[in-house]
Amino acid sequence: MRRTRSAVATEPREQRRSGSSGGLAGGESRARRSGSGTRARGGGGAASPKPPAKPRPKPPPRAQEAAAEEPPPPDAAAASGSALDLGEQRERWEAFQKRQRLSCEGAAKLLLDTFEYQGLVKHTGGCHCGAVRFEVWASADLHIFDCNCSICKKKQNRHFIVPASRFKLLKGAESITTYTFNTHKAQHTFCKRCGVQSFYTPRSNPEGFGIAPHCLDEGTVRSVVTEEFNGSDWERAMKEHKTIKNMSKE
Protein backbone atom coordinates (compact mmCIF):
# COMPACT_ATOMS: atom_id res chain seq x y z
CA MET A 1 0.00 0.00 0.00
CA ARG A 2 2.87 2.42 0.78
CA ARG A 3 4.39 1.81 -2.68
CA THR A 4 1.09 2.43 -4.40
CA ARG A 5 0.65 5.83 -2.63
CA SER A 6 4.22 6.75 -3.50
CA ALA A 7 3.70 5.97 -7.20
CA VAL A 8 0.54 8.07 -7.30
CA ALA A 9 2.21 10.91 -5.45
CA THR A 10 5.23 11.07 -7.73
CA GLU A 11 3.30 11.09 -11.02
CA PRO A 12 2.40 14.81 -10.94
CA ARG A 13 6.05 15.74 -10.14
CA GLU A 14 7.25 13.86 -13.22
CA GLN A 15 4.64 15.62 -15.32
CA ARG A 16 5.76 18.97 -13.91
CA ARG A 17 9.38 18.19 -14.71
CA SER A 18 8.35 17.18 -18.20
CA GLY A 19 6.49 20.50 -18.54
CA SER A 20 9.54 22.50 -17.42
CA SER A 21 11.63 20.91 -20.16
CA GLY A 22 9.20 22.10 -22.85
CA GLY A 23 6.75 19.13 -22.94
CA LEU A 24 3.13 19.92 -23.81
CA ALA A 25 1.70 17.30 -21.46
CA GLY A 26 2.84 19.18 -18.35
CA GLY A 27 1.12 22.34 -19.50
CA GLU A 28 -2.11 20.49 -20.26
CA SER A 29 -1.94 18.79 -16.84
CA ARG A 30 -1.52 22.16 -15.14
CA ALA A 31 -4.40 23.59 -17.14
CA ARG A 32 -6.66 20.69 -16.05
CA ARG A 33 -5.59 20.99 -12.44
CA SER A 34 -6.11 24.75 -12.50
CA GLY A 35 -9.54 24.27 -13.99
CA SER A 36 -10.48 21.75 -11.27
CA GLY A 37 -9.41 24.13 -8.49
CA THR A 38 -5.98 22.51 -7.67
CA ARG A 39 -3.19 24.99 -6.86
CA ALA A 40 0.00 24.64 -8.96
CA ARG A 41 3.01 23.65 -6.87
CA GLY A 42 6.80 23.82 -7.35
CA GLY A 43 8.76 25.07 -10.39
CA GLY A 44 9.03 28.73 -11.49
CA GLY A 45 6.13 29.86 -13.64
CA ALA A 46 8.47 31.93 -15.86
CA ALA A 47 10.38 28.84 -16.99
CA SER A 48 7.29 26.77 -17.82
CA PRO A 49 5.76 27.38 -21.25
CA LYS A 50 2.11 28.42 -21.19
CA PRO A 51 -0.49 27.02 -23.56
CA PRO A 52 -1.48 29.46 -26.31
CA ALA A 53 -4.00 31.92 -24.94
CA LYS A 54 -7.41 31.88 -26.54
CA PRO A 55 -8.55 35.28 -27.77
CA ARG A 56 -11.07 36.75 -25.41
CA PRO A 57 -14.15 38.41 -26.82
CA LYS A 58 -14.05 42.17 -26.44
CA PRO A 59 -16.31 43.48 -23.74
CA PRO A 60 -19.19 45.69 -24.83
CA PRO A 61 -18.25 49.37 -25.02
CA ARG A 62 -18.75 51.38 -21.92
CA ALA A 63 -21.40 54.02 -21.79
CA GLN A 64 -18.91 56.85 -22.14
CA GLU A 65 -17.16 55.14 -25.07
CA ALA A 66 -20.46 54.68 -26.87
CA ALA A 67 -21.27 58.31 -26.26
CA ALA A 68 -17.89 59.32 -27.70
CA GLU A 69 -18.54 57.39 -30.91
CA GLU A 70 -21.87 59.09 -31.46
CA PRO A 71 -21.50 62.85 -31.92
CA PRO A 72 -23.35 64.89 -29.32
CA PRO A 73 -26.35 66.94 -30.40
CA PRO A 74 -25.14 69.98 -32.36
CA ASP A 75 -24.04 72.84 -30.16
CA ALA A 76 -25.30 71.18 -26.98
CA ALA A 77 -22.09 71.90 -25.12
CA ALA A 78 -21.78 75.42 -26.50
CA ALA A 79 -25.43 76.20 -25.81
CA SER A 80 -25.02 75.24 -22.18
CA GLY A 81 -21.99 77.50 -21.88
CA SER A 82 -19.62 74.67 -20.94
CA ALA A 83 -17.52 75.07 -24.09
CA LEU A 84 -17.48 78.88 -24.03
CA ASP A 85 -16.53 81.15 -21.19
CA LEU A 86 -19.47 83.51 -21.60
CA GLY A 87 -19.33 84.83 -18.06
CA GLU A 88 -22.24 87.11 -17.23
CA GLN A 89 -23.42 86.95 -20.86
CA ARG A 90 -24.38 83.28 -20.69
CA GLU A 91 -28.05 83.89 -19.92
CA ARG A 92 -28.31 86.54 -22.65
CA TRP A 93 -26.64 84.19 -25.15
CA GLU A 94 -28.99 81.31 -24.41
CA ALA A 95 -32.03 83.62 -24.48
CA PHE A 96 -30.85 85.04 -27.83
CA GLN A 97 -30.54 81.54 -29.30
CA LYS A 98 -34.01 80.54 -28.13
CA ARG A 99 -35.61 83.79 -29.29
CA GLN A 100 -34.05 83.56 -32.77
CA ARG A 101 -34.46 79.76 -32.90
CA LEU A 102 -30.83 79.35 -33.86
CA SER A 103 -28.10 76.85 -33.09
CA CYS A 104 -24.95 78.11 -31.43
CA GLU A 105 -23.22 78.25 -34.81
CA GLY A 106 -26.17 79.99 -36.42
CA ALA A 107 -26.28 82.63 -33.70
CA ALA A 108 -22.53 83.24 -33.99
CA LYS A 109 -22.79 83.53 -37.79
CA LEU A 110 -25.63 86.03 -37.54
CA LEU A 111 -23.69 88.24 -35.14
CA LEU A 112 -20.45 87.95 -37.11
CA ASP A 113 -22.16 88.76 -40.39
CA THR A 114 -23.86 91.76 -38.84
CA PHE A 115 -20.55 93.04 -37.50
CA GLU A 116 -18.25 92.20 -40.43
CA TYR A 117 -20.65 93.13 -43.25
CA GLN A 118 -21.87 96.48 -41.96
CA GLY A 119 -23.52 98.41 -44.75
CA LEU A 120 -23.94 95.26 -46.87
CA VAL A 121 -26.96 93.09 -47.52
CA LYS A 122 -27.24 89.38 -48.19
CA HIS A 123 -28.32 88.68 -51.75
CA THR A 124 -29.40 85.23 -52.85
CA GLY A 125 -29.65 83.89 -56.36
CA GLY A 126 -29.03 81.03 -58.74
CA CYS A 127 -29.50 79.56 -62.19
CA HIS A 128 -32.78 79.12 -64.09
CA CYS A 129 -33.54 75.50 -63.17
CA GLY A 130 -32.67 75.97 -59.48
CA ALA A 131 -29.89 73.38 -59.39
CA VAL A 132 -27.34 76.08 -58.48
CA ARG A 133 -28.02 78.39 -55.53
CA PHE A 134 -25.75 80.86 -53.78
CA GLU A 135 -25.68 83.77 -51.36
CA VAL A 136 -23.43 86.82 -51.50
CA TRP A 137 -22.86 89.79 -49.24
CA ALA A 138 -22.65 93.05 -51.22
CA SER A 139 -23.98 96.55 -51.26
CA ALA A 140 -27.64 97.14 -52.00
CA ASP A 141 -26.34 99.65 -54.56
CA LEU A 142 -24.55 97.55 -57.16
CA HIS A 143 -21.65 98.65 -59.37
CA ILE A 144 -21.96 96.58 -62.56
CA PHE A 145 -19.28 96.03 -65.20
CA ASP A 146 -20.40 95.62 -68.79
CA CYS A 147 -17.43 94.02 -70.55
CA ASN A 148 -17.09 93.91 -74.37
CA CYS A 149 -14.50 91.13 -74.64
CA SER A 150 -15.21 88.34 -77.10
CA ILE A 151 -17.07 86.07 -74.67
CA CYS A 152 -18.71 88.65 -72.41
CA LYS A 153 -20.18 90.42 -75.45
CA LYS A 154 -21.72 87.21 -76.76
CA LYS A 155 -23.26 86.07 -73.49
CA GLN A 156 -23.99 89.56 -72.07
CA ASN A 157 -21.81 88.92 -69.05
CA ARG A 158 -22.65 91.92 -66.87
CA HIS A 159 -21.44 91.36 -63.31
CA PHE A 160 -20.35 92.91 -60.02
CA ILE A 161 -17.26 91.67 -58.18
CA VAL A 162 -16.97 90.50 -54.56
CA PRO A 163 -14.23 88.86 -52.45
CA ALA A 164 -14.44 85.07 -52.20
CA SER A 165 -15.08 85.33 -48.45
CA ARG A 166 -18.42 87.05 -49.12
CA PHE A 167 -19.68 84.37 -51.48
CA LYS A 168 -21.14 81.01 -50.50
CA LEU A 169 -22.38 78.27 -52.80
CA LEU A 170 -25.49 76.86 -51.15
CA LYS A 171 -26.02 73.94 -53.50
CA GLY A 172 -25.20 72.65 -56.97
CA ALA A 173 -21.45 72.05 -56.97
CA GLU A 174 -22.04 68.83 -58.91
CA SER A 175 -24.23 70.71 -61.43
CA ILE A 176 -21.55 73.24 -62.39
CA THR A 177 -19.23 72.94 -65.36
CA THR A 178 -16.48 75.32 -66.47
CA TYR A 179 -15.37 76.81 -69.79
CA THR A 180 -11.96 78.47 -70.23
CA PHE A 181 -10.01 79.82 -73.21
CA ASN A 182 -6.96 81.92 -74.12
CA THR A 183 -5.13 82.57 -70.80
CA HIS A 184 -7.53 80.21 -68.93
CA LYS A 185 -7.48 82.56 -65.93
CA ALA A 186 -11.17 83.37 -66.15
CA GLN A 187 -13.32 80.44 -65.06
CA HIS A 188 -16.66 80.68 -66.85
CA THR A 189 -18.80 78.46 -64.65
CA PHE A 190 -22.39 77.65 -65.56
CA CYS A 191 -25.14 75.15 -64.82
CA LYS A 192 -24.77 72.14 -67.08
CA ARG A 193 -28.50 71.54 -66.96
CA CYS A 194 -29.98 74.92 -67.93
CA GLY A 195 -26.81 76.64 -69.18
CA VAL A 196 -27.17 79.80 -67.07
CA GLN A 197 -24.04 81.48 -65.70
CA SER A 198 -25.11 83.05 -62.42
CA PHE A 199 -21.54 83.66 -61.22
CA TYR A 200 -17.99 83.10 -62.46
CA THR A 201 -14.33 83.79 -61.63
CA PRO A 202 -13.20 86.86 -63.62
CA ARG A 203 -9.75 87.28 -65.10
CA SER A 204 -9.50 90.73 -63.49
CA ASN A 205 -10.07 89.26 -60.00
CA PRO A 206 -9.15 85.56 -59.96
CA GLU A 207 -9.41 85.49 -56.15
CA GLY A 208 -13.01 86.68 -56.16
CA PHE A 209 -16.31 86.14 -57.95
CA GLY A 210 -18.23 88.01 -60.59
CA ILE A 211 -21.96 87.85 -59.82
CA ALA A 212 -24.66 88.26 -62.45
CA PRO A 213 -27.13 90.81 -61.02
CA HIS A 214 -29.94 89.48 -63.25
CA CYS A 215 -29.63 86.11 -61.45
CA LEU A 216 -30.32 87.58 -58.00
CA ASP A 217 -33.62 87.06 -56.23
CA GLU A 218 -35.82 90.13 -56.04
CA GLY A 219 -36.03 92.43 -53.06
CA THR A 220 -32.42 93.18 -52.03
CA VAL A 221 -31.12 95.46 -54.85
CA ARG A 222 -31.76 99.16 -54.31
CA SER A 223 -29.96 100.64 -57.31
CA VAL A 224 -27.63 99.71 -60.17
CA VAL A 225 -24.82 101.70 -61.76
CA THR A 226 -23.31 100.24 -64.95
CA GLU A 227 -19.76 100.94 -66.12
CA GLU A 228 -18.49 99.87 -69.51
CA PHE A 229 -15.20 97.99 -69.48
CA ASN A 230 -13.11 97.71 -72.64
CA GLY A 231 -12.28 94.03 -72.35
CA SER A 232 -11.50 93.80 -76.06
CA ASP A 233 -8.27 95.68 -75.18
CA TRP A 234 -7.93 93.94 -71.83
CA GLU A 235 -4.30 94.74 -70.88
CA ARG A 236 -4.69 98.45 -71.57
CA ALA A 237 -8.07 98.61 -69.81
CA MET A 238 -6.61 96.99 -66.71
CA LYS A 239 -3.72 99.47 -66.59
CA GLU A 240 -6.02 102.46 -66.95
CA HIS A 241 -8.66 101.31 -64.47
CA LYS A 242 -7.83 102.42 -60.92
CA THR A 243 -10.03 100.18 -58.80
CA ILE A 244 -11.22 97.05 -60.62
CA LYS A 245 -8.22 94.88 -59.73
CA ASN A 246 -8.77 95.46 -56.00
CA MET A 247 -12.47 94.65 -55.88
CA SER A 248 -11.93 91.07 -54.73
CA LYS A 249 -9.80 92.20 -51.78
CA GLU A 250 -11.24 92.50 -48.29
C-alpha positions in Angstrom: 0.0 0.0 0.0 2.9 2.4 0.8 4.4 1.8 -2.7 1.1 2.4 -4.4 0.7 5.8 -2.6 4.2 6.8 -3.5 3.7 6.0 -7.2 0.5 8.1 -7.3 2.2 10.9 -5.4 5.2 11.1 -7.7 3.3 11.1 -11.0 2.4 14.8 -10.9 6.0 15.7 -10.1 7.2 13.9 -13.2 4.6 15.6 -15.3 5.8 19.0 -13.9 9.4 18.2 -14.7 8.3 17.2 -18.2 6.5 20.5 -18.5 9.5 22.5 -17.4 11.6 20.9 -20.2 9.2 22.1 -22.9 6.7 19.1 -22.9 3.1 19.9 -23.8 1.7 17.3 -21.5 2.8 19.2 -18.4 1.1 22.3 -19.5 -2.1 20.5 -20.3 -1.9 18.8 -16.8 -1.5 22.2 -15.1 -4.4 23.6 -17.1 -6.7 20.7 -16.1 -5.6 21.0 -12.4 -6.1 24.7 -12.5 -9.5 24.3 -14.0 -10.5 21.8 -11.3 -9.4 24.1 -8.5 -6.0 22.5 -7.7 -3.2 25.0 -6.9 0.0 24.6 -9.0 3.0 23.6 -6.9 6.8 23.8 -7.4 8.8 25.1 -10.4 9.0 28.7 -11.5 6.1 29.9 -13.6 8.5 31.9 -15.9 10.4 28.8 -17.0 7.3 26.8 -17.8 5.8 27.4 -21.2 2.1 28.4 -21.2 -0.5 27.0 -23.6 -1.5 29.5 -26.3 -4.0 31.9 -24.9 -7.4 31.9 -26.5 -8.5 35.3 -27.8 -11.1 36.7 -25.4 -14.1 38.4 -26.8 -14.1 42.2 -26.4 -16.3 43.5 -23.7 -19.2 45.7 -24.8 -18.3 49.4 -25.0 -18.7 51.4 -21.9 -21.4 54.0 -21.8 -18.9 56.9 -22.1 -17.2 55.1 -25.1 -20.5 54.7 -26.9 -21.3 58.3 -26.3 -17.9 59.3 -27.7 -18.5 57.4 -30.9 -21.9 59.1 -31.5 -21.5 62.9 -31.9 -23.4 64.9 -29.3 -26.4 66.9 -30.4 -25.1 70.0 -32.4 -24.0 72.8 -30.2 -25.3 71.2 -27.0 -22.1 71.9 -25.1 -21.8 75.4 -26.5 -25.4 76.2 -25.8 -25.0 75.2 -22.2 -22.0 77.5 -21.9 -19.6 74.7 -20.9 -17.5 75.1 -24.1 -17.5 78.9 -24.0 -16.5 81.1 -21.2 -19.5 83.5 -21.6 -19.3 84.8 -18.1 -22.2 87.1 -17.2 -23.4 87.0 -20.9 -24.4 83.3 -20.7 -28.1 83.9 -19.9 -28.3 86.5 -22.7 -26.6 84.2 -25.2 -29.0 81.3 -24.4 -32.0 83.6 -24.5 -30.8 85.0 -27.8 -30.5 81.5 -29.3 -34.0 80.5 -28.1 -35.6 83.8 -29.3 -34.0 83.6 -32.8 -34.5 79.8 -32.9 -30.8 79.3 -33.9 -28.1 76.8 -33.1 -25.0 78.1 -31.4 -23.2 78.2 -34.8 -26.2 80.0 -36.4 -26.3 82.6 -33.7 -22.5 83.2 -34.0 -22.8 83.5 -37.8 -25.6 86.0 -37.5 -23.7 88.2 -35.1 -20.4 87.9 -37.1 -22.2 88.8 -40.4 -23.9 91.8 -38.8 -20.5 93.0 -37.5 -18.3 92.2 -40.4 -20.6 93.1 -43.2 -21.9 96.5 -42.0 -23.5 98.4 -44.8 -23.9 95.3 -46.9 -27.0 93.1 -47.5 -27.2 89.4 -48.2 -28.3 88.7 -51.7 -29.4 85.2 -52.9 -29.6 83.9 -56.4 -29.0 81.0 -58.7 -29.5 79.6 -62.2 -32.8 79.1 -64.1 -33.5 75.5 -63.2 -32.7 76.0 -59.5 -29.9 73.4 -59.4 -27.3 76.1 -58.5 -28.0 78.4 -55.5 -25.7 80.9 -53.8 -25.7 83.8 -51.4 -23.4 86.8 -51.5 -22.9 89.8 -49.2 -22.7 93.0 -51.2 -24.0 96.6 -51.3 -27.6 97.1 -52.0 -26.3 99.6 -54.6 -24.5 97.5 -57.2 -21.7 98.6 -59.4 -22.0 96.6 -62.6 -19.3 96.0 -65.2 -20.4 95.6 -68.8 -17.4 94.0 -70.6 -17.1 93.9 -74.4 -14.5 91.1 -74.6 -15.2 88.3 -77.1 -17.1 86.1 -74.7 -18.7 88.7 -72.4 -20.2 90.4 -75.4 -21.7 87.2 -76.8 -23.3 86.1 -73.5 -24.0 89.6 -72.1 -21.8 88.9 -69.0 -22.7 91.9 -66.9 -21.4 91.4 -63.3 -20.4 92.9 -60.0 -17.3 91.7 -58.2 -17.0 90.5 -54.6 -14.2 88.9 -52.5 -14.4 85.1 -52.2 -15.1 85.3 -48.4 -18.4 87.1 -49.1 -19.7 84.4 -51.5 -21.1 81.0 -50.5 -22.4 78.3 -52.8 -25.5 76.9 -51.2 -26.0 73.9 -53.5 -25.2 72.7 -57.0 -21.4 72.1 -57.0 -22.0 68.8 -58.9 -24.2 70.7 -61.4 -21.5 73.2 -62.4 -19.2 72.9 -65.4 -16.5 75.3 -66.5 -15.4 76.8 -69.8 -12.0 78.5 -70.2 -10.0 79.8 -73.2 -7.0 81.9 -74.1 -5.1 82.6 -70.8 -7.5 80.2 -68.9 -7.5 82.6 -65.9 -11.2 83.4 -66.2 -13.3 80.4 -65.1 -16.7 80.7 -66.9 -18.8 78.5 -64.6 -22.4 77.7 -65.6 -25.1 75.2 -64.8 -24.8 72.1 -67.1 -28.5 71.5 -67.0 -30.0 74.9 -67.9 -26.8 76.6 -69.2 -27.2 79.8 -67.1 -24.0 81.5 -65.7 -25.1 83.0 -62.4 -21.5 83.7 -61.2 -18.0 83.1 -62.5 -14.3 83.8 -61.6 -13.2 86.9 -63.6 -9.7 87.3 -65.1 -9.5 90.7 -63.5 -10.1 89.3 -60.0 -9.2 85.6 -60.0 -9.4 85.5 -56.1 -13.0 86.7 -56.2 -16.3 86.1 -57.9 -18.2 88.0 -60.6 -22.0 87.8 -59.8 -24.7 88.3 -62.4 -27.1 90.8 -61.0 -29.9 89.5 -63.3 -29.6 86.1 -61.5 -30.3 87.6 -58.0 -33.6 87.1 -56.2 -35.8 90.1 -56.0 -36.0 92.4 -53.1 -32.4 93.2 -52.0 -31.1 95.5 -54.9 -31.8 99.2 -54.3 -30.0 100.6 -57.3 -27.6 99.7 -60.2 -24.8 101.7 -61.8 -23.3 100.2 -64.9 -19.8 100.9 -66.1 -18.5 99.9 -69.5 -15.2 98.0 -69.5 -13.1 97.7 -72.6 -12.3 94.0 -72.3 -11.5 93.8 -76.1 -8.3 95.7 -75.2 -7.9 93.9 -71.8 -4.3 94.7 -70.9 -4.7 98.5 -71.6 -8.1 98.6 -69.8 -6.6 97.0 -66.7 -3.7 99.5 -66.6 -6.0 102.5 -67.0 -8.7 101.3 -64.5 -7.8 102.4 -60.9 -10.0 100.2 -58.8 -11.2 97.1 -60.6 -8.2 94.9 -59.7 -8.8 95.5 -56.0 -12.5 94.7 -55.9 -11.9 91.1 -54.7 -9.8 92.2 -51.8 -11.2 92.5 -48.3 
